[in-house]
Amino acid sequence: MEMRIKTALYAYPQLGRIGRDYEEHIKNKALLSYGSRMSTEKLTEYLAEEIVRRQNADRLKNLLERVLLKLSEEEKTLLDVRYFGKADRVRRLFAAWRAGLCKLPFKPWSERNYYRKQARLLKKITGLLKVEGLDEKTFDEGCLDIEYVALLYQYLALGKEIAIEKKERQLLDFLSELK
């Protein structure tokens, strides 16, 4: 289940755009259906499948948003670093704090503390998503038909998460310099 949760978290920043892209594609395909070589029945089935994929992307996005509302500022910041591609923004936040320009709602992390907090956060999110109704079967049936999510899942299954951790490593090096 852990890899499915990670996949959902990595996909989250793109889910809104994915939903809009599906909507535009569906409209265009329907508007241009007069020139299609597909039978009406096949085209109707295709459009229905695309509508379901769009709904699944929206459903996953809304589910994750409900869970994110239940997290603290520190937990949201941890997600920003690892899953949402905002490590540079977090680094600027810590730099501003060090310069005395702002206050932090939490203490800066040591490397060890950071990894412990990430592990605890992933367990917490897994529990919250289960409460919201996302289990392995639901994820596989409702999310893996979204092409972007399926590709992310395959990427993580191949152990490629290491490539994503480069910005995270830079942030941790920066934080170690703060002390």
LOVEXNU-241014 format. One record per atom (N, C-alpha, C, O): residue number from 0; x, z, y negated. Coordinates in steps of 0.001 Angstrom, whole numbers. Each point is the difference from the previous one (the first is absolute). Last residue first. Example, Ala and Ser with C-alpha at 12.3 -4.5 7.8 and 13.67 -1.06 7.14 Angstrom:
BEGIN
[1; [12850; 7080; 2250]]
[1; [820; 60; -1190]]
[1; [-770; 730; -1090]]
[1; [509; 169; -1108]]
[0; [-219; -239; 6828]]
[0; [-890; 0; -1190]]
[0; [900; 0; -1200]]
[0; [1036; 665; 19]]
//
This chain:
BEGIN
[178; [23201; 11434; -24774]]
[178; [315; 1408; 272]]
[178; [1410; 350; -288]]
[178; [400; 1150; 184]]
[177; [-2361; -5612; -560]]
[177; [-643; 891; -978]]
[177; [449; 1444; 176]]
[177; [-45; 778; -953]]
[176; [1254; -4348; 3972]]
[176; [849; 48; -1189]]
[176; [-564; 949; -1056]]
[176; [748; 511; -834]]
[175; [-3193; -1472; 4758]]
[175; [1145; 847; 353]]
[175; [970; 111; -1169]]
[175; [710; 999; -113]]
[174; [-4415; -3872; -299]]
[174; [-415; 1402; -38]]
[174; [1148; 938; 365]]
[174; [96; 1102; -540]]
[173; [620; -5764; 864]]
[173; [-172; 384; -1399]]
[173; [-359; 1482; -112]]
[173; [541; 714; -845]]
[172; [-376; -2592; 5118]]
[172; [1358; 101; -551]]
[172; [-48; 456; -1454]]
[172; [804; 829; -425]]
[171; [-4890; -1751; 2461]]
[171; [576; 1237; 537]]
[171; [1432; 195; -482]]
[171; [402; 1126; -293]]
[170; [-2570; -5144; -866]]
[170; [-625; 1136; -679]]
[170; [609; 1315; 484]]
[170; [305; 878; -807]]
[169; [1020; -4812; 2978]]
[169; [538; 31; -1360]]
[169; [-568; 1185; -774]]
[169; [728; 664; -737]]
[168; [-2474; -1500; 5025]]
[168; [1373; 505; 97]]
[168; [629; 120; -1389]]
[168; [679; 985; -291]]
[167; [-4849; -3071; 597]]
[167; [-145; 1427; 293]]
[167; [1379; 665; 55]]
[167; [187; 1088; -546]]
[166; [-397; -5724; 200]]
[166; [-352; 635; -1283]]
[166; [-137; 1509; 165]]
[166; [378; 771; -882]]
[165; [388; -3224; 4854]]
[165; [1139; -131; -915]]
[165; [-272; 690; -1338]]
[165; [841; 761; -479]]
[164; [-3793; -1341; 4576]]
[164; [534; 1287; -418]]
[164; [1140; -85; -1012]]
[164; [513; 1041; -411]]
[163; [-2804; -4733; 2762]]
[163; [-837; 530; -1073]]
[163; [637; 1250; -614]]
[163; [-253; 313; -1163]]
[162; [2142; -2411; 4982]]
[162; [193; -861; -1175]]
[162; [-782; 533; -1199]]
[162; [418; -188; -1142]]
[161; [-947; 2268; 5367]]
[161; [1304; 317; -588]]
[161; [245; -822; -1263]]
[161; [577; 502; -964]]
[160; [-4288; -1124; 3978]]
[160; [-248; 917; -1114]]
[160; [1297; 354; -722]]
[160; [-27; 402; -1163]]
[159; [-886; -3215; 5229]]
[159; [544; -565; -1237]]
[159; [-194; 905; -1207]]
[159; [295; -401; -1126]]
[158; [-1524; 345; 6189]]
[158; [968; 957; -535]]
[158; [618; -444; -1313]]
[158; [1127; 387; -310]]
[157; [-4746; -2438; 3042]]
[157; [1345; -484; 296]]
[157; [1091; 921; -553]]
[157; [1188; -288; 143]]
[156; [-5769; 1109; -1013]]
[156; [180; 123; 1447]]
[156; [1388; -467; 423]]
[156; [536; 476; 1001]]
[155; [-1936; -1027; -5490]]
[155; [339; 1399; 291]]
[155; [239; 209; 1496]]
[155; [851; 800; 389]]
[154; [-2272; -5054; -1714]]
[154; [1281; 278; -657]]
[154; [468; 1414; 324]]
[154; [1158; 215; 357]]
[153; [-5484; -1518; 969]]
[153; [1032; -619; 845]]
[153; [1397; 300; -538]]
[153; [919; 287; 766]]
[152; [-4513; 1113; -3386]]
[152; [17; 773; 1251]]
[152; [1080; -541; 936]]
[152; [755; 769; 594]]
[151; [-1635; -3144; -4549]]
[151; [683; 1267; -276]]
[151; [150; 837; 1268]]
[151; [1051; 589; 253]]
[150; [-3610; -4490; 61]]
[150; [1420; -321; -158]]
[150; [829; 1245; -297]]
[150; [1096; 164; 536]]
[149; [-5793; 280; -319]]
[149; [530; -317; 1332]]
[149; [1499; -317; -71]]
[149; [763; 421; 870]]
[148; [-3071; 222; -4900]]
[148; [122; 1272; 708]]
[148; [601; -236; 1388]]
[148; [856; 763; 446]]
[147; [-1869; -4560; -3015]]
[147; [1084; 761; -631]]
[147; [260; 1308; 741]]
[147; [1152; 366; 234]]
[146; [-4879; -3077; 1156]]
[146; [1309; -588; 310]]
[146; [1162; 818; -561]]
[146; [974; 253; 710]]
[145; [-5629; 1572; 1043]]
[145; [461; -360; -1343]]
[145; [1449; -451; 159]]
[145; [854; 785; 410]]
[144; [-3075; 959; 3275]]
[144; [-441; -1379; -220]]
[144; [301; -468; -1432]]
[144; [-179; -1175; -321]]
[143; [1065; 5633; 1899]]
[143; [996; -948; 485]]
[143; [-475; -1449; -57]]
[143; [775; -916; 274]]
[142; [-3573; 4721; -1513]]
[142; [1087; -251; -951]]
[142; [983; -1061; 467]]
[142; [565; -725; -819]]
[141; [-4581; 2407; 3281]]
[141; [-399; -305; -1363]]
[141; [1111; -407; -943]]
[141; [-261; -626; -1027]]
[140; [769; 1800; 5819]]
[140; [-1127; -926; -96]]
[140; [-279; -436; -1436]]
[140; [-382; -1146; -236]]
[139; [3856; 4332; 1147]]
[139; [292; -1242; 718]]
[139; [-1115; -1027; -169]]
[139; [272; -1185; -193]]
[138; [-897; 5524; -1642]]
[138; [1062; -726; -699]]
[138; [245; -1353; 663]]
[138; [60; -1029; -674]]
[137; [-3068; 3932; 2774]]
[137; [-564; -486; -1258]]
[137; [1023; -816; -772]]
[137; [-328; -1047; -557]]
[136; [1793; 3214; 4470]]
[136; [-941; -1074; 332]]
[136; [-577; -626; -1275]]
[136; [-70; -1223; -117]]
[135; [2904; 5028; -310]]
[135; [727; -1179; 467]]
[135; [-932; -1181; 245]]
[135; [294; -1124; -406]]
[134; [-2248; 4441; -3082]]
[134; [795; 297; 1185]]
[134; [657; -1301; 464]]
[134; [-132; -1032; -659]]
[133; [-2851; 3114; -3718]]
[133; [983; -1015; 385]]
[133; [806; 509; 1189]]
[133; [836; 894; -138]]
[132; [-4367; 1550; -2415]]
[132; [-479; -931; 1013]]
[132; [978; -1093; 406]]
[132; [-380; -925; 718]]
[131; [646; 4995; -3721]]
[131; [-748; -1071; -662]]
[131; [-462; -1079; 983]]
[131; [-743; -907; -373]]
[130; [3493; 4449; 1872]]
[130; [-1248; 614; -471]]
[130; [-900; -1052; -646]]
[130; [-1222; 52; 136]]
[129; [5505; -1392; 1082]]
[129; [-817; 212; 1207]]
[129; [-1344; 608; -376]]
[129; [-1037; -385; 539]]
[128; [4200; -112; -3934]]
[128; [-565; -1305; 377]]
[128; [-847; 117; 1272]]
[128; [-1009; -690; 141]]
[127; [3343; 4514; -1639]]
[127; [-1057; -350; -957]]
[127; [-656; -1325; 360]]
[127; [-1216; -145; -127]]
[126; [4950; 1538; 2701]]
[126; [-1163; 865; 216]]
[126; [-1162; -346; -917]]
[126; [-1150; -53; 436]]
[125; [5210; -2208; -1088]]
[125; [-554; -380; 1304]]
[125; [-1250; 820; 286]]
[125; [-1016; -545; 432]]
[124; [3498; 1692; -4185]]
[124; [-776; -1222; -231]]
[124; [-633; -479; 1299]]
[124; [-1138; -468; 4]]
[123; [4035; 4148; 274]]
[123; [-1191; 356; -770]]
[123; [-889; -1221; -202]]
[123; [-1215; 77; 186]]
[122; [5399; -706; 1847]]
[122; [-904; 722; 904]]
[122; [-1311; 348; -710]]
[122; [-1080; -115; 579]]
[121; [4460; -1809; -3164]]
[121; [-514; -994; 941]]
[121; [-966; 644; 992]]
[121; [-1022; -594; 344]]
[120; [3302; 3421; -3331]]
[120; [-1002; -809; -695]]
[120; [-609; -1040; 939]]
[120; [-1211; -219; -25]]
[119; [4825; 2866; 1542]]
[119; [-1226; 809; -121]]
[119; [-1122; -818; -633]]
[119; [-1155; 87; 419]]
[118; [5381; -2112; -215]]
[118; [-541; 159; 1358]]
[118; [-1314; 791; -27]]
[118; [-966; -366; 669]]
[117; [3355; -103; -4717]]
[117; [-553; -1299; 421]]
[117; [-642; 120; 1384]]
[117; [-1084; -538; 231]]
[116; [3408; 4279; -1893]]
[116; [-1274; -193; -713]]
[116; [-654; -1324; 392]]
[116; [-1221; -69; 140]]
[115; [5488; 966; 1569]]
[115; [-975; 928; 571]]
[115; [-1369; -182; -642]]
[115; [-1025; -24; 681]]
[114; [4628; -2402; -2442]]
[114; [-403; -527; 1304]]
[114; [-1002; 915; 703]]
[114; [-895; -478; 695]]
[113; [2692; 1945; -4855]]
[113; [-750; -1244; -178]]
[113; [-518; -526; 1346]]
[113; [-1181; -321; 131]]
[112; [4140; 4008; -219]]
[112; [-1343; 385; -396]]
[112; [-904; -1234; -128]]
[112; [-1165; 26; 397]]
[111; [5735; -743; 391]]
[111; [-614; 633; 1167]]
[111; [-1461; 353; -269]]
[111; [-874; -251; 829]]
[110; [3466; -1391; -4409]]
[110; [-231; -1046; 1007]]
[110; [-741; 558; 1214]]
[110; [-955; -599; 494]]
[109; [-67; 3017; -4974]]
[109; [1283; -249; 665]]
[109; [-314; -1061; 1066]]
[109; [-1163; -236; 324]]
[108; [-1932; 642; -4772]]
[108; [237; 234; 1414]]
[108; [1479; -125; 358]]
[108; [732; -803; -579]]
[107; [-3602; 2485; -4099]]
[107; [689; -1148; 622]]
[107; [394; 352; 1436]]
[107; [233; 1166; 316]]
[106; [-4495; 1348; -2331]]
[106; [1461; 31; -71]]
[106; [587; -1303; 564]]
[106; [-574; -589; 916]]
[105; [-4307; 758; -3380]]
[105; [614; 469; 1241]]
[105; [1518; -34; -174]]
[105; [515; -618; -931]]
[104; [-3447; -944; -2469]]
[104; [-945; 930; 623]]
[104; [516; 558; 1325]]
[104; [-708; 752; 669]]
[103; [3621; -2319; -5163]]
[103; [-431; -432; 1327]]
[103; [-1002; 998; 557]]
[103; [174; 1207; -167]]
[102; [1212; -2728; -5129]]
[102; [17; 1042; 1024]]
[102; [-485; -607; 1307]]
[102; [-822; -916; 12]]
[101; [3524; -1474; -4448]]
[101; [-1281; 300; 643]]
[101; [179; 1141; 989]]
[101; [1119; 399; 322]]
[100; [2462; -1947; -3094]]
[100; [-1082; -730; -654]]
[100; [-1366; 277; 605]]
[100; [-1022; -299; -617]]
[99; [5841; 1695; 1703]]
[99; [-850; 933; -726]]
[99; [-1173; -658; -700]]
[99; [-593; 599; -897]]
[98; [4093; -2393; 3975]]
[98; [323; -109; -1423]]
[98; [-865; 930; -852]]
[98; [187; 79; -1214]]
[97; [-943; -373; 5865]]
[97; [1357; 522; -189]]
[97; [402; -23; -1466]]
[97; [711; 888; -472]]
[96; [-4832; -2808; 1664]]
[96; [-48; 1452; 173]]
[96; [1375; 606; -257]]
[96; [121; 1020; -678]]
[95; [-437; -5669; 726]]
[95; [-634; 531; -1209]]
[95; [-86; 1525; 66]]
[95; [196; 678; -1008]]
[94; [1353; -2867; 4814]]
[94; [994; -147; -1072]]
[94; [-555; 562; -1310]]
[94; [713; 676; -741]]
[93; [-3588; -897; 4453]]
[93; [990; 1064; 173]]
[93; [1078; -67; -1085]]
[93; [489; 1037; -448]]
[92; [-3676; -4459; 442]]
[92; [-677; 1275; -249]]
[92; [991; 1163; 116]]
[92; [26; 888; -852]]
[91; [1401; -5194; 2058]]
[91; [-80; 144; -1467]]
[91; [-676; 1310; -383]]
[91; [372; 625; -993]]
[90; [-270; -1684; 5545]]
[90; [1368; 272; -460]]
[90; [28; 179; -1522]]
[90; [681; 889; -510]]
[89; [-4649; -2284; 2482]]
[89; [228; 1417; 287]]
[89; [1406; 404; -464]]
[89; [200; 1099; -518]]
[88; [-1317; -5611; 228]]
[88; [-819; 752; -953]]
[88; [219; 1495; 178]]
[88; [92; 738; -981]]
[87; [1955; -3605; 4075]]
[87; [655; -109; -1311]]
[87; [-771; 781; -1069]]
[87; [603; 637; -864]]
[86; [-2399; -1015; 5237]]
[86; [1137; 921; -33]]
[86; [705; -38; -1352]]
[86; [475; 1027; -483]]
[85; [-4660; -3234; 2554]]
[85; [169; 490; -1367]]
[85; [1153; 988; -131]]
[85; [-47; 897; -841]]
[84; [-2343; -3303; 4762]]
[84; [1012; -782; -703]]
[84; [251; 433; -1436]]
[84; [368; -820; -842]]
[83; [-3293; 2676; 4543]]
[83; [-613; -828; -1035]]
[83; [999; -763; -856]]
[83; [-392; -666; -958]]
[82; [1407; 3839; 4729]]
[82; [-939; -1032; 445]]
[82; [-451; -978; -1087]]
[82; [-336; -1145; 304]]
[81; [3683; 4910; -859]]
[81; [193; -606; 1318]]
[81; [-883; -1215; 250]]
[81; [476; -1002; 533]]
[80; [-619; 3418; -4791]]
[80; [1392; -292; 356]]
[80; [71; -800; 1296]]
[80; [625; -1060; 45]]
[79; [-4836; 2624; -1560]]
[79; [531; -1023; -910]]
[79; [1399; -426; 417]]
[79; [327; -1187; -2]]
[78; [-2309; 4828; 2217]]
[78; [-534; -1287; 451]]
[78; [523; -1147; -860]]
[78; [337; -1070; 507]]
[77; [765; 5409; -1840]]
[77; [689; -312; 1256]]
[77; [-485; -1337; 569]]
[77; [800; -785; 508]]
[76; [-3043; 2455; -4216]]
[76; [1327; -476; -392]]
[76; [819; -354; 1236]]
[76; [720; -999; 4]]
[75; [-4890; 2994; 637]]
[75; [-184; -1369; -502]]
[75; [1342; -611; -410]]
[75; [234; -1191; 205]]
[74; [-236; 5684; 1063]]
[74; [-261; -852; 1164]]
[74; [-207; -1453; -417]]
[74; [463; -916; 680]]
[73; [30; 4137; -4076]]
[73; [1255; -163; 730]]
[73; [-188; -934; 1199]]
[73; [837; -865; 259]]
[72; [-4630; 2082; -2737]]
[72; [865; -919; -757]]
[72; [1314; -247; 729]]
[72; [501; -1124; 31]]
[71; [-4542; 2454; 3131]]
[71; [591; 576; -1218]]
[71; [847; -1059; -706]]
[71; [256; -1073; 545]]
[70; [-4617; -175; 2628]]
[70; [1421; 342; 24]]
[70; [451; 584; -1334]]
[70; [-588; -273; -1047]]
[69; [-3812; -1667; 2337]]
[69; [157; 1350; 545]]
[69; [1448; 481; -18]]
[69; [281; 1112; 447]]
[68; [-1724; -5550; -1748]]
[68; [-596; 951; -942]]
[68; [203; 1449; 435]]
[68; [-55; 913; -824]]
[67; [1315; -4569; 3637]]
[67; [965; 228; -1080]]
[67; [-532; 994; -1033]]
[67; [779; 729; -614]]
[66; [-3624; -2211; 4142]]
[66; [1036; 912; 495]]
[66; [986; 339; -1116]]
[66; [403; 1155; -137]]
[65; [-3720; -4334; -774]]
[65; [-635; 1312; 196]]
[65; [1030; 1031; 471]]
[65; [-35; 1155; -425]]
[64; [1467; -5610; 56]]
[64; [-213; 595; -1324]]
[64; [-659; 1366; 109]]
[64; [353; 915; -743]]
[63; [213; -3489; 4670]]
[63; [1269; 542; -475]]
[63; [-151; 647; -1370]]
[63; [626; 1026; -266]]
[62; [-4384; -3212; 1993]]
[62; [333; 1130; 853]]
[62; [1294; 670; -462]]
[62; [69; 1225; -103]]
[61; [-1377; -5239; -1956]]
[61; [-858; 1110; -417]]
[61; [285; 1268; 802]]
[61; [-13; 1104; -545]]
[60; [2279; -5066; 1816]]
[60; [417; 405; -1350]]
[60; [-800; 1222; -462]]
[60; [578; 969; -492]]
[59; [-1835; -3007; 4534]]
[59; [1273; 713; 149]]
[59; [482; 513; -1348]]
[59; [475; 1132; -99]]
[58; [-4322; -3809; 70]]
[58; [-286; 1272; 677]]
[58; [1279; 830; 143]]
[58; [-6; 1204; -255]]
[57; [332; -5609; -1434]]
[57; [-624; 900; -977]]
[57; [-248; 1382; 598]]
[57; [211; 1020; -657]]
[56; [1378; -4341; 3536]]
[56; [1040; 315; -992]]
[56; [-550; 972; -1044]]
[56; [673; 961; -372]]
[55; [-3725; -2613; 3513]]
[55; [948; 924; 645]]
[55; [1120; 396; -956]]
[55; [414; 1159; -22]]
[54; [-3509; -4437; -1369]]
[54; [-632; 1318; 52]]
[54; [924; 1037; 626]]
[54; [42; 1147; -445]]
[53; [1380; -5603; 471]]
[53; [-16; 516; -1381]]
[53; [-608; 1402; -27]]
[53; [529; 897; -657]]
[52; [-646; -3138; 4736]]
[52; [1378; 379; -330]]
[52; [75; 576; -1416]]
[52; [687; 993; -241]]
[51; [-4812; -2764; 1639]]
[51; [281; 1260; 709]]
[51; [1419; 468; -317]]
[51; [216; 1195; -207]]
[50; [-1450; -5373; -1425]]
[50; [-742; 1039; -725]]
[50; [261; 1365; 641]]
[50; [184; 993; -704]]
[49; [1531; -4754; 2865]]
[49; [762; 267; -1218]]
[49; [-677; 1089; -836]]
[49; [676; 825; -614]]
[48; [-2912; -2383; 4464]]
[48; [1205; 740; 387]]
[48; [837; 366; -1225]]
[48; [542; 1103; -68]]
[47; [-4283; -3848; -617]]
[47; [-440; 1352; 375]]
[47; [1200; 857; 399]]
[47; [72; 1172; -371]]
[46; [683; -5721; -498]]
[46; [-268; 735; -1243]]
[46; [-451; 1422; 294]]
[46; [373; 928; -719]]
[45; [261; -3772; 4421]]
[45; [1271; 240; -677]]
[45; [-204; 836; -1260]]
[45; [714; 976; -229]]
[44; [-4532; -2458; 2544]]
[44; [704; 1041; 752]]
[44; [1308; 372; -687]]
[44; [330; 1179; -125]]
[43; [-2681; -4791; -1674]]
[43; [-743; 1243; -232]]
[43; [666; 1171; 722]]
[43; [134; 1084; -568]]
[42; [1548; -5379; 1335]]
[42; [319; 434; -1357]]
[42; [-690; 1320; -324]]
[42; [590; 881; -626]]
[41; [-1607; -2948; 4738]]
[41; [1384; 498; 1]]
[41; [384; 536; -1376]]
[41; [632; 1052; -104]]
[40; [-4864; -3126; 475]]
[40; [35; 1231; 789]]
[40; [1402; 620; -22]]
[40; [143; 1201; -229]]
[39; [-808; -5406; -1740]]
[39; [-615; 1046; -818]]
[39; [72; 1344; 727]]
[39; [260; 1037; -610]]
[38; [3517; -4495; 1811]]
[38; [-1459; 2; 110]]
[38; [-529; 1158; -852]]
[38; [727; 946; -304]]
[37; [3859; -3250; -1132]]
[37; [-558; 980; 939]]
[37; [-1498; -179; 80]]
[37; [-646; -434; -954]]
[36; [3525; -1884; -2061]]
[36; [-147; -689; 1283]]
[36; [-535; 939; 1071]]
[36; [-279; -418; 1124]]
[35; [-430; 474; -6740]]
[35; [675; 578; 1163]]
[35; [-260; -826; 1246]]
[35; [-1078; -570; 167]]
[34; [-608; 218; -4890]]
[34; [1043; -919; 450]]
[34; [706; 462; 1256]]
[34; [985; -612; 413]]
[33; [-4445; 3188; -2539]]
[33; [-585; -1337; 151]]
[33; [1022; -1013; 529]]
[33; [-377; -982; 640]]
[32; [1432; 5584; -1862]]
[32; [-451; -217; 1369]]
[32; [-583; -1394; 217]]
[32; [-25; -485; 1132]]
[31; [1971; 3044; -5069]]
[31; [548; -1278; 450]]
[31; [-465; -365; 1409]]
[31; [551; -907; 623]]
[30; [-1900; 4997; -2685]]
[30; [-272; -1042; -993]]
[30; [466; -1375; 453]]
[30; [-618; -1013; -329]]
[29; [1582; 4813; 3043]]
[29; [-1443; -268; -21]]
[29; [-329; -1132; -974]]
[29; [-802; -878; 318]]
[28; [5229; 2386; -121]]
[28; [-333; -641; 1271]]
[28; [-1481; -356; 44]]
[28; [-373; -1064; 495]]
[27; [1912; 3550; -4206]]
[27; [522; -1373; -12]]
[27; [-378; -755; 1267]]
[27; [-407; -1159; -68]]
[26; [-720; 5744; -191]]
[26; [-769; -800; -963]]
[26; [450; -1457; 2]]
[26; [-822; -915; 34]]
[25; [3286; 3938; 2582]]
[25; [-1344; -183; 563]]
[25; [-839; -874; -923]]
[25; [-671; -925; 457]]
[24; [4926; 2219; -1976]]
[24; [103; -957; 1102]]
[24; [-1378; -316; 580]]
[24; [-325; -1158; 260]]
[23; [646; 4541; -3512]]
[23; [221; -1315; -594]]
[23; [59; -1080; 1075]]
[23; [-565; -1080; -170]]
[22; [263; 5537; 1635]]
[22; [-1225; -387; -708]]
[22; [126; -1397; -593]]
[22; [-914; -815; 128]]
[21; [4728; 2755; 1874]]
[21; [-1003; -378; 1004]]
[21; [-1272; -502; -684]]
[21; [-564; -1021; 393]]
[20; [3838; 2771; -3201]]
[20; [426; -1284; 559]]
[20; [-970; -493; 1068]]
[20; [-331; -1185; 44]]
[19; [-310; 5486; -1879]]
[19; [-337; -1043; -987]]
[19; [386; -1391; 511]]
[19; [-722; -972; -225]]
[18; [1932; 4664; 2900]]
[18; [-1456; -130; -61]]
[18; [-432; -1085; -969]]
[18; [-892; -790; 307]]
[17; [5436; 1886; -163]]
[17; [-390; -672; 1233]]
[17; [-1513; -216; 28]]
[17; [-466; -1080; 362]]
[16; [2299; 3618; -3858]]
[16; [292; -1422; -174]]
[16; [-434; -794; 1230]]
[16; [-519; -1109; -125]]
[15; [146; 5758; 391]]
[15; [-910; -502; -1022]]
[15; [169; -1496; -207]]
[15; [-979; -743; -73]]
[14; [3985; 3027; 3003]]
[14; [-1348; -190; 559]]
[14; [-1007; -512; -1020]]
[14; [-873; -791; 358]]
[13; [5769; 2099; -754]]
[13; [-398; -1408; -3]]
[13; [-1457; -219; 407]]
[13; [-496; -1122; -106]]
[12; [2791; 5482; 8]]
[12; [112; -592; -1343]]
[12; [-482; -1453; -87]]
[12; [-303; -485; -1090]]
[11; [208; 2829; 5475]]
[11; [-921; 466; -1042]]
[11; [177; -662; -1375]]
[11; [-997; -428; -584]]
[10; [3701; 21; 4837]]
[10; [-920; -1069; -409]]
[10; [-832; 384; -1220]]
[10; [-447; -872; -745]]
[9; [3449; 3983; 2841]]
[9; [788; -1094; -585]]
[9; [-907; -1111; -535]]
[9; [330; -646; -995]]
[8; [-2437; 4178; 3261]]
[8; [582; 471; -1261]]
[8; [841; -1091; -673]]
[8; [-83; -193; -1213]]
[7; [-1769; -657; 5495]]
[7; [-1069; 105; -999]]
[7; [566; 420; -1356]]
[7; [-405; -528; -1035]]
[6; [3376; 484; 4663]]
[6; [-411; -1367; -337]]
[6; [-1064; 27; -1095]]
[6; [86; -751; -972]]
[5; [1222; 4852; 2800]]
[5; [1043; -553; -862]]
[5; [-359; -1411; -449]]
[5; [192; -354; -1163]]
[4; [-3012; 2309; 4288]]
[4; [-147; 668; -1289]]
[4; [1044; -523; -980]]
[4; [-317; -276; -1157]]
[3; [599; -1210; 5561]]
[3; [-1204; -559; -620]]
[3; [-214; 602; -1398]]
[3; [-371; -703; -939]]
[2; [3817; 2389; 3665]]
[2; [361; -1318; -526]]
[2; [-1209; -665; -677]]
[2; [165; -740; -970]]
[1; [-819; 4938; 3100]]
[1; [862; 122; -1174]]
[1; [345; -1361; -605]]
[1; [-3; -159; -1220]]
[0; [-2424; 795; 5346]]
[0; [-831; 0; -1198]]
[0; [871; 0; -1256]]
[0; [-390; -534; -1038]]
//
